[in-house]
Amino acid sequence: MHVGLDYRLMDGTVATSADTYEDASRAAAVGGTTTIIDFAVQVEGEGLMEPLERRLRDIGPSAVDVALHCW
């Protein structure tokens, strides 16, 4: 998954994916998926805990289980 993640485009601008955990997880559940895996992305200067804690707050409304891959 790529829920609410920023993407740096070739021209240097940044676009954010439009999904939220609420709508992405409900779509997964309707399709029979019981677990989604998403990224906990570090920004420059962060350790591993900050992005993990941020994403753990984000996944609250998820309708399915969520695993996070720290990056």
PyMOL commands that set and color helices and strands:
alter all, ss='L'
color gray80, all
select helices_A, chain A and resi 21-30+49-58
alter helices_A, ss='H'
color red, helices_A
select strands_A, chain A and resi 6-8+14-16+35-40+65-70
alter strands_A, ss='S'
color yellow, strands_A
deselect
rebuild
show_as cartoon
